[in-house]
Amino acid sequence: MSERAWERDVYDAIADPSRRKILRLLADSPELPLHVLTGQFPMGRTAVSKHLAILKEAGLVIDRKVGRETRYRLNAAPLREVQDWVSYYRQFWSEKMMLLHQLLQEDPDLNTPAKLNVELDFRFDSPVDNVWKALTDPEWLAKWIMDNDFRPIVGYRFQFRGEPTPWWNGVVDCRVLEVELSAKLSYTWASAGENTTVTWTLQSDDGGTVLHLQQIGFKGEAEANGAAAGWRKMADRLAEQLRHMQR
């Protein structure tokens, strides 16, 4: 198979949401048998087997026989091609944003009214990979932020859904802007008339993790202060969940 065909197969393989879910399940376990994988989907063994065959052809899944059972494990190496492709366009947009910033600095008339930002740092006695999982796994996100249908895919639109109140409908509309595995995650956050951007940055710190939160674009001081207080409460819940994860 040529290098070009190989790349095309990898992109085709990860284009389907069911196959992406299989990869995520395998990433969380050393290996899984077919019947366990099938139990995670509203489809039969035959359909799951077809998805696994496509992933195997793309080099993303390796299988082995254990008695009469076939077990599957992830081979993430081919995803390097996708990461390199995304990195190229990340650099492209970074350069464009630098040019825009320079233009705004040179021409003050182009600047919009200043908006307020929230900057918070949290430290957890958990490794970076665990904190990353808490930031990107929908089930873990629900335990410390809100119910959600999040996926760590650039461009993906999702919602956080909380309990409605007389002044809030309980919905936060979001879109993923940036995903850098175990290092950085950014998404829009539109709710209650505010349109902001949330960015999480992770750094390893002596076996633990320093998690930096930046939320930019608040219209007023009260809104920014309210968001900061809310994130501090959620960070306390996150710390508790991370302690459970390590048990």
TORDREN-28311 format. One line per 10 residues: number of its first residue (from 1); their letters; for each residue x, y, z of N, C-alpha, C, O. Coordinates in Angstrom, 3 decimals. Layout:
REM TORDREN-28311
NUM = A = X/Y/Z/X/Y/Z/X/Y/Z/X/Y/Z  ...
REM end
This chain:
REM TORDREN-28311
1 = MSERAWERDV = 0.855/-1.194/0.000/0.000/0.000/0.000/0.885/1.236/0.000/1.845/1.304/0.768  0.586/2.205/-0.836/1.382/3.412/-0.912/1.130/4.273/0.309/0.127/4.114/1.005  2.082/5.213/0.565/1.927/6.104/1.700/0.671/6.942/1.550/-0.035/7.207/2.523  0.395/7.366/0.293/-0.772/8.203/0.066/-2.066/7.448/0.365/-2.975/7.991/0.992  -2.144/6.204/-0.084/-3.339/5.399/0.180/-3.490/5.144/1.672/-4.599/5.136/2.204  -2.368/4.937/2.334/-2.407/4.694/3.775/-3.017/5.877/4.512/-3.851/5.694/5.398  -2.610/7.078/4.154/-3.159/8.265/4.792/-4.665/8.374/4.541/-5.431/8.718/5.440  -5.072/8.078/3.312/-6.493/8.193/2.996/-7.292/7.204/3.827/-8.372/7.537/4.314  -6.781/6.005/3.993/-7.490/5.006/4.792/-7.625/5.441/6.254/-8.662/5.207/6.875  -6.595/6.066/6.801/-6.657/6.519/8.192/-7.743/7.573/8.346/-8.524/7.518/9.297
11 = YDAIADPSRR = -7.805/8.532/7.427/-8.826/9.572/7.507/-10.227/8.969/7.352/-11.154/9.350/8.067  -10.373/8.033/6.423/-11.664/7.369/6.252/-12.062/6.631/7.530/-13.225/6.654/7.935  -11.098/5.987/8.149/-11.395/5.174/9.330/-11.903/6.017/10.488/-12.817/5.596/11.197  -11.333/7.198/10.696/-11.728/8.001/11.852/-12.883/8.950/11.533/-13.327/9.700/12.402  -13.375/8.920/10.283/-14.481/9.804/9.904/-15.801/9.383/10.535/-16.688/10.213/10.736  -15.935/8.098/10.849/-17.194/7.586/11.394/-17.199/7.716/12.926/-16.234/7.306/13.571  -18.267/8.278/13.522/-18.302/8.462/14.980/-18.255/7.152/15.764/-17.702/7.114/16.863  -18.824/6.084/15.218/-18.766/4.795/15.921/-17.336/4.285/15.995/-16.912/3.732/17.009  -16.591/4.481/14.899/-15.194/4.028/14.916/-14.342/4.897/15.839/-13.409/4.406/16.476  -14.664/6.176/15.907/-13.932/7.029/16.850/-14.218/6.589/18.293/-13.329/6.628/19.144
21 = KILRLLADSP = -15.455/6.174/18.560/-15.783/5.699/19.908/-15.020/4.408/20.215/-14.549/4.221/21.337  -14.896/3.523/19.231/-14.121/2.298/19.437/-12.682/2.638/19.808/-12.118/2.048/20.730  -12.090/3.588/19.092/-10.710/3.988/19.386/-10.601/4.545/20.808/-9.635/4.263/21.516  -11.597/5.339/21.221/-11.560/5.897/22.575/-11.670/4.791/23.620/-10.973/4.823/24.634  -12.547/3.807/23.377/-12.684/2.689/24.313/-11.387/1.900/24.419/-10.980/1.501/25.510  -10.741/1.678/23.275/-9.487/0.926/23.286/-8.357/1.735/23.904/-7.426/1.169/24.478  -8.435/3.060/23.788/-7.404/3.905/24.389/-7.466/3.844/25.916/-6.464/4.077/26.592  -8.646/3.532/26.454/-8.824/3.485/27.906/-8.539/2.112/28.493/-8.555/1.955/29.714  -8.277/1.103/27.645/-8.028/-0.260/28.122/-6.876/-0.878/27.336/-6.682/-0.554/26.164  -6.101/-1.775/27.980/-5.010/-2.438/27.245/-5.518/-3.197/26.029/-4.914/-3.129/24.958
31 = ELPLHVLTGQ = -6.621/-3.920/26.184/-7.258/-4.610/25.073/-8.659/-5.038/25.503/-8.938/-5.204/26.691  -9.541/-5.212/24.504/-10.927/-5.570/24.794/-11.402/-6.633/23.812/-11.041/-6.591/22.636  -12.214/-7.592/24.284/-12.797/-8.577/23.381/-14.000/-8.001/22.655/-14.528/-6.957/23.038  -14.430/-8.692/21.601/-15.523/-8.201/20.767/-16.814/-8.034/21.565/-17.523/-7.045/21.382  -17.129/-8.977/22.444/-18.414/-8.897/23.138/-18.477/-7.684/24.073/-19.555/-7.129/24.285  -17.336/-7.266/24.635/-17.312/-6.078/25.487/-17.522/-4.818/24.652/-18.280/-3.928/25.039  -16.845/-4.747/23.503/-17.018/-3.596/22.611/-18.461/-3.506/22.115/-19.040/-2.420/22.062  -19.032/-4.644/21.754/-20.404/-4.648/21.237/-21.380/-4.114/22.269/-22.356/-3.450/21.919  -21.124/-4.397/23.536/-22.010/-3.935/24.590/-22.051/-2.425/24.757/-22.904/-1.905/25.476  -21.139/-1.715/24.102/-21.090/-0.255/24.194/-21.847/0.427/23.064/-21.865/1.656/22.990
41 = FPMGRTAVSK = -22.477/-0.352/22.179/-23.128/0.229/21.000/-24.541/-0.334/20.828/-24.820/-1.466/21.223  -25.426/0.470/20.235/-26.778/-0.017/19.903/-26.776/-0.741/18.563/-27.616/-0.466/17.707  -25.839/-1.660/18.378/-25.734/-2.417/17.131/-25.222/-3.813/17.458/-24.740/-4.061/18.563  -25.327/-4.714/16.502/-24.928/-6.092/16.736/-23.444/-6.343/16.538/-22.690/-5.456/16.138  -23.038/-7.590/16.832/-21.633/-7.981/16.714/-21.118/-7.819/15.289/-19.973/-7.422/15.077  -21.985/-8.134/14.299/-21.550/-8.055/12.906/-21.181/-6.631/12.522/-20.166/-6.403/11.864  -22.008/-5.671/12.936/-21.738/-4.266/12.606/-20.468/-3.779/13.289/-19.654/-3.087/12.678  -20.300/-4.144/14.567/-19.091/-3.742/15.275/-17.858/-4.392/14.641/-16.803/-3.764/14.543  -17.993/-5.637/14.216/-16.878/-6.333/13.566/-16.466/-5.632/12.279/-15.278/-5.541/11.972  -17.452/-5.132/11.519/-17.139/-4.415/10.279/-16.365/-3.134/10.573/-15.416/-2.795/9.865
51 = HLAILKEAGL = -16.777/-2.423/11.625/-16.039/-1.215/12.008/-14.614/-1.568/12.430/-13.669/-0.867/12.066  -14.453/-2.638/13.187/-13.116/-3.063/13.613/-12.249/-3.452/12.421/-11.044/-3.202/12.415  -12.872/-4.070/11.405/-12.119/-4.463/10.210/-11.568/-3.235/9.487/-10.434/-3.248/9.010  -12.372/-2.178/9.408/-11.919/-0.946/8.760/-10.772/-0.321/9.556/-9.785/0.137/8.979  -10.908/-0.306/10.876/-9.840/0.231/11.711/-8.567/-0.605/11.602/-7.456/-0.074/11.624  -8.744/-1.898/11.486/-7.589/-2.782/11.350/-6.876/-2.550/10.018/-5.646/-2.536/9.970  -7.651/-2.366/8.920/-7.061/-2.094/7.611/-6.269/-0.787/7.619/-5.280/-0.645/6.899  -6.713/0.164/8.439/-6.009/1.441/8.538/-4.823/1.375/9.499/-4.106/2.360/9.674  -4.618/0.219/10.117/-3.502/0.064/11.037/-3.754/0.606/12.422/-2.827/0.680/13.228  -4.991/0.989/12.727/-5.316/1.606/14.004/-5.669/0.593/15.085/-5.676/0.924/16.271
61 = VIDRKVGRET = -5.961/-0.634/14.681/-6.344/-1.681/15.629/-5.552/-2.948/15.317/-5.361/-3.317/14.158  -5.100/-3.597/16.377/-4.389/-4.876/16.271/-5.187/-5.910/17.058/-5.665/-5.625/18.156  -5.332/-7.110/16.498/-6.077/-8.137/17.217/-5.210/-9.364/17.458/-4.189/-9.561/16.800  -5.636/-10.187/18.417/-4.950/-11.451/18.693/-5.949/-12.449/19.240/-6.940/-12.076/19.867  -5.683/-13.703/19.003/-6.543/-14.775/19.473/-6.121/-15.227/20.868/-4.943/-15.459/21.138  -7.110/-15.344/21.740/-6.892/-15.915/23.065/-7.934/-17.020/23.216/-9.081/-16.759/23.577  -7.527/-18.243/22.940/-8.485/-19.334/22.887/-9.432/-19.134/21.717/-8.984/-18.965/20.583  -10.724/-19.151/21.973/-11.725/-18.939/20.926/-12.106/-17.461/20.809/-12.940/-17.092/19.982  -11.493/-16.628/21.639/-11.863/-15.223/21.705/-10.834/-14.359/20.976/-9.634/-14.629/21.031  -11.317/-13.316/20.291/-10.441/-12.335/19.649/-10.445/-11.062/20.483/-11.498/-10.524/20.825
71 = RYRLNAAPLR = -9.243/-10.596/20.800/-9.106/-9.377/21.582/-8.456/-8.296/20.726/-7.623/-8.577/19.864  -8.861/-7.048/20.987/-8.422/-5.923/20.164/-7.718/-4.882/21.040/-8.084/-4.656/22.194  -6.696/-4.258/20.447/-6.008/-3.169/21.143/-5.680/-2.056/20.153/-5.625/-2.267/18.942  -5.468/-0.880/20.700/-5.213/0.308/19.882/-3.765/0.369/19.422/-2.844/0.067/20.181  -3.579/0.768/18.159/-2.263/1.142/17.651/-2.375/2.588/17.170/-2.859/2.846/16.068  -1.923/3.531/18.007/-2.148/4.955/17.724/-1.152/5.540/16.725/-1.318/6.683/16.300  -0.120/4.783/16.340/0.928/5.341/15.480/0.400/5.982/14.193/0.865/7.065/13.839  -0.559/5.360/13.466/-1.039/5.992/12.229/-1.711/7.344/12.444/-1.816/8.135/11.506  -2.170/7.621/13.676/-2.813/8.910/13.941/-1.818/10.059/13.887/-2.212/11.225/13.854  -0.519/9.732/13.878/0.495/10.768/13.737/0.306/11.553/12.454/0.553/12.759/12.419
81 = EVQDWVSYYR = -0.137/10.870/11.384/-0.378/11.547/10.110/-1.464/12.613/10.265/-1.346/13.716/9.732  -2.521/12.268/11.001/-3.614/13.212/11.203/-3.142/14.374/12.065/-3.460/15.531/11.788  -2.378/14.061/13.114/-1.872/15.109/13.989/-0.994/16.090/13.219/-1.094/17.301/13.416  -0.125/15.567/12.335/0.744/16.436/11.548/-0.073/17.329/10.619/0.252/18.500/10.426  -1.140/16.762/10.043/-1.990/17.528/9.132/-2.691/18.664/9.876/-2.739/19.798/9.399  -3.236/18.338/11.059/-3.912/19.359/11.866/-2.921/20.415/12.339/-3.248/21.601/12.370  -1.702/19.989/12.711/-0.696/20.927/13.203/-0.340/21.969/12.154/-0.085/23.130/12.474  -0.326/21.534/10.884/-0.012/22.473/9.810/-1.015/23.612/9.797/-0.625/24.775/9.693  -2.302/23.300/9.901/-3.327/24.340/9.851/-3.406/25.121/11.151/-3.817/26.281/11.153  -3.012/24.493/12.266/-2.941/25.241/13.518/-1.895/26.342/13.396/-2.116/27.471/13.834
91 = QFWSEKMMLL = -0.740/26.000/12.790/0.301/27.002/12.574/-0.193/28.105/11.642/0.100/29.282/11.852  -0.946/27.715/10.607/-1.478/28.682/9.645/-2.345/29.715/10.365/-2.184/30.919/10.164  -3.271/29.231/11.211/-4.166/30.155/11.886/-3.459/30.943/12.964/-3.840/32.082/13.234  -2.438/30.374/13.593/-1.669/31.123/14.580/-0.990/32.321/13.941/-0.965/33.411/14.512  -0.432/32.109/12.737/0.209/33.202/12.023/-0.801/34.276/11.648/-0.506/35.466/11.749  -2.005/33.861/11.212/-3.028/34.834/10.854/-3.469/35.643/12.081/-3.700/36.848/11.981  -3.584/34.985/13.225/-3.996/35.684/14.434/-2.913/36.659/14.888/-3.229/37.725/15.418  -1.645/36.313/14.690/-0.564/37.234/15.028/-0.620/38.477/14.151/-0.405/39.592/14.626  -0.912/38.277/12.858/-1.038/39.422/11.957/-2.212/40.310/12.356/-2.113/41.537/12.320  -3.324/39.680/12.737/-4.485/40.446/13.172/-4.159/41.240/14.430/-4.524/42.411/14.542
101 = HQLLQEDPDL = -3.473/40.605/15.375/-3.093/41.295/16.605/-2.208/42.500/16.301/-2.387/43.570/16.882  -1.252/42.320/15.387/-0.372/43.418/15.007/-1.155/44.562/14.373/-0.886/45.733/14.641  -2.127/44.212/13.527/-2.946/45.224/12.877/-3.750/46.024/13.897/-3.847/47.247/13.793  -4.328/45.334/14.883/-5.104/46.012/15.911/-4.226/46.915/16.771/-4.661/47.980/17.209  -2.997/46.488/17.008/-2.076/47.303/17.787/-1.693/48.573/17.035/-1.537/49.636/17.637  -1.542/48.456/15.714/-1.124/49.595/14.908/-2.262/50.567/14.648/-2.014/51.753/14.430  -3.515/50.095/14.664/-4.664/50.944/14.374/-5.680/50.826/15.503/-6.548/49.955/15.460  -5.585/51.694/16.520/-6.499/51.602/17.670/-7.968/51.717/17.283/-8.828/51.206/18.000  -8.274/52.366/16.183/-9.663/52.536/15.773/-10.341/51.217/15.449/-11.569/51.128/15.454  -9.543/50.190/15.168/-10.103/48.887/14.832/-10.462/48.075/16.067/-11.152/47.060/15.967
111 = NTPAKLNVEL = -10.004/48.510/17.213/-10.243/47.748/18.432/-11.685/47.901/18.901/-12.245/48.998/18.886  -12.275/46.790/19.316/-13.602/46.822/19.922/-13.453/47.188/21.395/-12.346/47.123/21.928  -14.542/47.573/22.070/-14.449/47.895/23.496/-13.849/46.730/24.276/-14.137/45.565/24.003  -13.011/47.069/25.250/-12.315/46.040/26.017/-13.318/45.159/26.772/-14.311/45.646/27.314  -13.035/43.864/26.793/-13.860/42.939/27.549/-13.015/42.300/28.644/-11.786/42.323/28.589  -13.681/41.736/29.626/-12.997/41.202/30.795/-12.738/39.713/30.641/-13.500/38.996/29.992  -11.651/39.263/31.247/-11.257/37.858/31.182/-11.163/37.270/32.583/-11.009/37.995/33.567  -11.256/35.954/32.657/-11.037/35.206/33.895/-9.789/34.348/33.719/-9.666/33.621/32.734  -8.861/34.432/34.678/-7.642/33.623/34.664/-7.517/32.940/36.021/-7.417/33.612/37.048  -7.522/31.604/36.029/-7.435/30.845/37.280/-6.452/29.696/37.121/-6.333/29.117/36.042
121 = DFRFDSPVDN = -5.751/29.371/38.191/-4.839/28.224/38.210/-5.253/27.272/39.319/-5.580/27.688/40.431  -5.233/25.974/38.991/-5.560/24.941/39.965/-4.454/23.878/39.922/-3.897/23.591/38.863  -4.149/23.304/41.082/-3.186/22.199/41.108/-3.852/20.958/41.677/-4.538/21.018/42.697  -3.640/19.817/40.996/-4.233/18.554/41.419/-3.128/17.511/41.592/-2.162/17.480/40.830  -3.288/16.665/42.599/-2.315/15.589/42.832/-2.659/14.386/41.963/-2.766/13.262/42.452  -2.828/14.633/40.685/-3.156/13.587/39.714/-2.328/13.822/38.459/-2.047/14.971/38.119  -1.926/12.752/37.757/-1.134/12.927/36.535/-1.932/13.633/35.439/-3.162/13.664/35.463  -1.211/14.191/34.493/-1.828/14.966/33.412/-2.864/14.146/32.652/-3.923/14.666/32.301  -2.574/12.871/32.393/-3.504/12.047/31.613/-4.858/11.914/32.314/-5.897/11.900/31.653  -4.854/11.817/33.640/-6.121/11.721/34.375/-6.911/13.025/34.295/-8.131/13.013/34.126
131 = VWKALTDPEW = -6.205/14.148/34.418/-6.884/15.443/34.327/-7.429/15.649/32.915/-8.530/16.169/32.734  -6.651/15.239/31.925/-7.117/15.352/30.531/-8.388/14.531/30.316/-9.317/14.981/29.645  -8.426/13.336/30.885/-9.623/12.508/30.757/-10.816/13.197/31.408/-11.921/13.167/30.864  -10.606/13.814/32.564/-11.694/14.514/33.243/-12.194/15.708/32.438/-13.350/16.109/32.572  -11.323/16.277/31.600/-11.689/17.417/30.763/-12.378/17.002/29.468/-13.094/17.804/28.869  -12.173/15.762/29.027/-12.619/15.380/27.682/-13.570/14.192/27.630/-14.220/13.979/26.607  -13.669/13.424/28.687/-14.587/12.296/28.703/-15.971/12.788/29.127/-16.102/13.345/30.217  -17.008/12.602/28.304/-18.333/13.138/28.626/-18.853/12.707/29.993/-19.459/13.506/30.707  -18.618/11.441/30.362/-19.114/10.970/31.656/-18.415/11.677/32.814/-19.051/12.041/33.803  -17.103/11.869/32.684/-16.371/12.556/33.745/-16.723/14.034/33.780/-16.841/14.610/34.861
141 = LAKWIMDNDF = -16.895/14.662/32.615/-17.306/16.064/32.577/-18.632/16.273/33.305/-18.819/17.268/34.005  -19.540/15.326/33.131/-20.854/15.442/33.759/-20.760/15.411/35.280/-21.631/15.942/35.969  -19.705/14.791/35.804/-19.577/14.665/37.247/-19.124/15.960/37.913/-19.370/16.166/39.102  -18.457/16.842/37.145/-17.980/18.065/37.805/-18.402/19.362/37.112/-18.314/20.427/37.722  -18.860/19.305/35.856/-19.417/20.508/35.222/-20.921/20.318/35.049/-21.698/20.725/35.913  -21.343/19.702/33.939/-22.761/19.464/33.664/-22.886/18.305/32.686/-21.899/17.883/32.083  -24.112/17.790/32.531/-24.381/16.817/31.479/-23.987/17.430/30.139/-24.085/18.643/29.953  -23.540/16.585/29.201/-22.992/17.124/27.969/-22.936/16.059/26.899/-23.129/14.874/27.174  -22.670/16.488/25.672/-22.421/15.559/24.569/-21.092/15.914/23.903/-20.970/15.916/22.678  -20.103/16.211/24.741/-18.798/16.682/24.274/-18.037/15.596/23.509/-18.126/14.412/23.835
151 = RPIVGYRFQF = -17.290/16.019/22.491/-16.325/15.171/21.791/-15.081/16.019/21.519/-15.214/17.158/21.072  -13.876/15.500/21.774/-12.656/16.285/21.555/-12.249/16.319/20.076/-11.202/15.800/19.691  -13.101/16.940/19.266/-12.884/17.027/17.819/-13.020/18.491/17.420/-14.050/19.110/17.685  -11.989/19.052/16.784/-12.027/20.459/16.385/-13.209/20.700/15.447/-13.401/19.975/14.471  -13.997/21.730/15.759/-15.174/22.062/14.971/-16.451/21.438/15.485/-17.538/21.817/15.047  -16.351/20.484/16.409/-17.532/19.781/16.908/-18.377/20.710/17.796/-17.847/21.380/18.682  -19.677/20.740/17.552/-20.604/21.545/18.343/-21.267/20.655/19.400/-21.714/19.546/19.106  -21.321/21.163/20.632/-21.903/20.375/21.716/-22.564/21.317/22.710/-22.493/22.539/22.577  -23.204/20.728/23.703/-23.881/21.518/24.736/-23.557/20.982/26.122/-23.411/19.776/26.320  -23.447/21.900/27.078/-23.553/21.567/28.483/-25.005/21.855/28.877/-25.574/22.868/28.469
161 = RGEPTPWWNG = -25.597/20.967/29.667/-27.000/21.137/30.036/-27.159/20.989/31.552/-26.890/19.933/32.125  -27.606/22.085/32.185/-27.820/22.090/33.626/-29.290/22.268/33.969/-30.152/22.261/33.091  -29.559/22.425/35.244/-30.932/22.613/35.711/-31.366/24.053/35.417/-30.722/24.992/35.884  -32.451/24.241/34.650/-32.904/25.609/34.336/-33.316/26.368/35.601/-33.743/25.780/36.594  -33.174/27.686/35.526/-33.599/28.574/36.603/-34.485/29.666/35.997/-34.598/29.753/34.774  -35.111/30.496/36.826/-35.951/31.570/36.276/-35.197/32.539/35.381/-35.807/33.212/34.552  -33.856/32.624/35.536/-33.083/33.579/34.736/-32.102/32.889/33.764/-31.293/33.556/33.119  -32.181/31.559/33.666/-31.252/30.838/32.781/-31.938/29.577/32.270/-32.580/28.863/33.040  -31.804/29.295/30.949/-32.481/28.130/30.365/-31.739/26.813/30.590/-32.214/25.755/30.179  -30.580/26.877/31.239/-29.851/25.646/31.563/-28.973/25.106/30.455/-28.434/24.007/30.588
171 = VVDCRVLEVE = -28.807/25.853/29.345/-28.059/25.350/28.193/-26.858/26.250/27.906/-26.973/27.475/27.896  -25.700/25.617/27.673/-24.506/26.318/27.211/-24.147/25.744/25.841/-23.857/24.554/25.724  -24.165/26.579/24.813/-23.807/26.153/23.465/-22.311/26.345/23.249/-21.762/27.407/23.544  -21.655/25.305/22.730/-20.198/25.334/22.612/-19.744/24.773/21.252/-20.474/24.044/20.580  -18.530/25.137/20.884/-17.889/24.564/19.694/-16.404/24.396/19.990/-15.760/25.325/20.478  -15.858/23.220/19.699/-14.453/22.933/19.978/-13.564/23.717/19.012/-13.745/23.656/17.796  -12.595/24.458/19.576/-11.683/25.272/18.773/-10.304/24.649/18.626/-9.683/24.749/17.568  -9.820/24.005/19.688/-8.456/23.477/19.665/-8.347/22.273/20.590/-8.866/22.282/21.706  -7.669/21.241/20.111/-7.426/20.040/20.908/-5.965/19.655/20.744/-5.535/19.282/19.652  -5.204/19.744/21.821/-3.807/19.311/21.827/-3.673/18.280/22.936/-3.676/18.633/24.115
181 = LSAKLSYTWA = -3.555/17.013/22.570/-3.666/15.891/23.486/-2.878/16.112/24.773/-1.668/16.340/24.750  -3.600/16.040/25.904/-3.026/16.143/27.253/-2.280/17.452/27.488/-1.466/17.538/28.407  -2.545/18.477/26.667/-1.837/19.742/26.821/-2.755/20.960/26.770/-2.607/21.877/27.577  -3.702/20.979/25.832/-4.521/22.184/25.674/-5.870/21.847/25.070/-5.967/21.019/24.164  -6.916/22.495/25.579/-8.271/22.310/25.075/-8.976/23.659/25.099/-8.926/24.371/26.102  -9.640/24.015/23.987/-10.317/25.301/23.903/-11.654/25.136/23.207/-11.767/24.413/22.217  -12.682/25.822/23.742/-13.997/25.788/23.110/-14.761/27.076/23.434/-14.496/27.740/24.437  -15.712/27.408/22.563/-16.569/28.562/22.817/-17.564/28.212/23.916/-17.833/27.041/24.184  -18.108/29.258/24.549/-19.042/29.081/25.670/-20.087/30.192/25.548/-19.840/31.329/25.950  -21.238/29.862/25.000/-22.296/30.854/24.771/-23.493/30.524/25.637/-24.113/29.471/25.483
191 = SAGENTTVTW = -23.823/31.444/26.562/-24.933/31.192/27.481/-25.343/32.494/28.146/-24.501/33.334/28.461  -26.645/32.654/28.357/-27.185/33.800/29.091/-26.716/35.130/28.511/-26.452/36.074/29.254  -26.613/35.207/27.197/-26.227/36.442/26.546/-24.741/36.701/26.490/-24.317/37.704/25.916  -23.933/35.829/27.069/-22.478/35.966/27.034/-21.899/35.017/25.983/-22.313/33.862/25.887  -20.941/35.510/25.201/-20.235/34.690/24.222/-18.746/34.753/24.535/-18.064/35.713/24.179  -18.255/33.724/25.202/-16.866/33.717/25.650/-16.143/32.496/25.086/-16.734/31.647/24.419  -14.849/32.437/25.377/-14.029/31.303/24.970/-13.306/30.750/26.197/-12.661/31.493/26.938  -13.421/29.448/26.397/-12.774/28.760/27.517/-11.562/28.000/26.992/-11.659/27.253/26.018  -10.418/28.197/27.648/-9.198/27.484/27.264/-8.567/26.861/28.501/-8.301/27.547/29.488  -8.332/25.557/28.436/-7.655/24.822/29.502/-6.228/24.492/29.039/-6.032/24.006/27.925
201 = TLQSDDGGTV = -5.251/24.755/29.885/-3.859/24.417/29.590/-3.328/23.557/30.733/-3.460/23.918/31.903  -2.725/22.412/30.387/-2.247/21.459/31.388/-0.727/21.400/31.382/-0.095/21.408/30.325  -0.144/21.341/32.591/1.301/21.169/32.733/1.582/20.184/33.859/0.988/20.263/34.934  2.501/19.250/33.596/2.895/18.297/34.630/3.696/19.018/35.700/4.487/19.910/35.397  3.488/18.628/36.958/4.154/19.296/38.075/4.455/18.289/39.167/3.629/18.049/40.047  5.646/17.698/39.106/6.115/16.790/40.152/5.096/15.692/40.459/4.758/15.455/41.618  4.612/15.029/39.414/3.642/13.949/39.564/2.212/14.417/39.586/1.297/13.605/39.448  1.992/15.706/39.756/0.656/16.273/39.724/0.440/17.066/38.451/1.180/16.915/37.479  -0.572/17.905/38.463/-0.923/18.695/37.277/-1.327/20.099/37.681/-2.127/20.287/38.597  -0.768/21.089/36.987/-1.230/22.465/37.102/-2.172/22.723/35.937/-1.787/22.598/34.775
211 = LHLQQIGFKG = -3.399/23.081/36.254/-4.428/23.324/35.244/-4.752/24.816/35.222/-5.218/25.382/36.211  -4.497/25.434/34.080/-4.764/26.871/33.931/-6.049/27.057/33.137/-6.229/26.464/32.074  -6.932/27.884/33.665/-8.185/28.221/32.985/-8.142/29.668/32.528/-7.806/30.569/33.296  -8.484/29.873/31.276/-8.679/31.224/30.756/-10.046/31.277/30.083/-10.334/30.484/29.186  -10.882/32.211/30.515/-12.172/32.441/29.862/-12.226/33.910/29.475/-12.214/34.791/30.336  -12.284/34.166/28.177/-12.165/35.540/27.690/-13.461/36.014/27.039/-14.223/35.231/26.471  -13.686/37.348/27.144/-14.773/37.955/26.392/-16.001/38.353/27.185/-17.069/38.529/26.600  -15.885/38.505/28.518/-17.050/38.891/29.314/-17.391/40.365/29.090/-16.506/41.198/28.892  -18.684/40.667/29.123/-19.136/42.035/28.894/-18.933/42.933/30.110/-18.696/44.133/29.973  -19.028/42.346/31.294/-18.940/43.172/32.495/-18.241/42.474/33.639/-18.008/41.266/33.600
221 = EAEANGAAAG = -17.903/43.257/34.672/-17.176/42.731/35.825/-18.015/41.732/36.609/-17.490/40.726/37.087  -19.292/41.991/36.744/-20.153/41.080/37.507/-20.199/39.708/36.852/-20.139/38.686/37.537  -20.306/39.684/35.523/-20.357/38.407/34.806/-19.039/37.635/34.963/-19.036/36.423/35.174  -17.918/38.368/34.855/-16.613/37.714/35.001/-16.421/37.174/36.410/-15.939/36.055/36.585  -16.796/37.961/37.419/-16.650/37.512/38.809/-17.548/36.310/39.096/-17.154/35.390/39.813  -18.757/36.321/38.533/-19.660/35.194/38.729/-19.102/33.923/38.109/-19.196/32.841/38.689  -18.518/34.067/36.918/-17.915/32.898/36.259/-16.748/32.361/37.069/-16.616/31.147/37.225  -15.902/33.237/37.585/-14.748/32.804/38.376/-15.194/32.025/39.609/-14.622/30.986/39.936  -16.222/32.536/40.291/-16.733/31.829/41.473/-17.290/30.461/41.091/-17.098/29.480/41.809  -17.982/30.404/39.950/-18.529/29.125/39.501/-17.443/28.118/39.171/-17.557/26.939/39.509
231 = WRKMADRLAE = -16.388/28.581/38.510/-15.300/27.656/38.157/-14.570/27.146/39.398/-14.134/25.996/39.432  -14.436/27.991/40.412/-13.770/27.528/41.643/-14.566/26.400/42.300/-13.988/25.435/42.799  -15.891/26.527/42.298/-16.727/25.462/42.857/-16.591/24.187/42.033/-16.490/23.091/42.584  -16.590/24.338/40.711/-16.457/23.160/39.851/-15.084/22.524/39.999/-14.956/21.303/39.910  -14.049/23.341/40.225/-12.702/22.796/40.427/-12.646/21.953/41.697/-11.927/20.956/41.749  -13.405/22.352/42.729/-13.466/21.533/43.949/-14.090/20.169/43.639/-13.628/19.143/44.138  -15.144/20.165/42.811/-15.765/18.891/42.431/-14.804/18.065/41.580/-14.746/16.843/41.711  -14.051/18.737/40.707/-13.068/18.034/39.882/-12.006/17.370/40.758/-11.634/16.220/40.525  -11.527/18.089/41.752/-10.518/17.512/42.651/-11.043/16.252/43.318/-10.315/15.267/43.442  -12.294/16.272/43.746/-12.894/15.110/44.381/-12.999/13.943/43.407/-12.721/12.801/43.773
241 = QLRHMQR = -13.398/14.224/42.171/-13.518/13.166/41.172/-12.165/12.577/40.819/-12.058/11.372/40.591  -11.130/13.408/40.769/-9.787/12.909/40.473/-9.298/11.988/41.595/-8.600/11.007/41.340  -9.662/12.305/42.817/-9.293/11.415/43.934/-9.978/10.069/43.776/-9.369/9.032/44.040  -11.238/10.067/43.350/-11.959/8.802/43.108/-11.307/8.034/41.956/-11.215/6.807/42.005  -10.860/8.738/40.933/-10.266/8.098/39.761/-8.996/7.329/40.136/-8.691/6.301/39.531  -8.257/7.826/41.132/-6.987/7.206/41.495/-7.146/6.042/42.451/-6.177/5.336/42.730  -8.365/5.826/42.965/-8.579/4.742/43.920/-8.674/3.405/43.212/-8.855/2.375/43.861
REM end
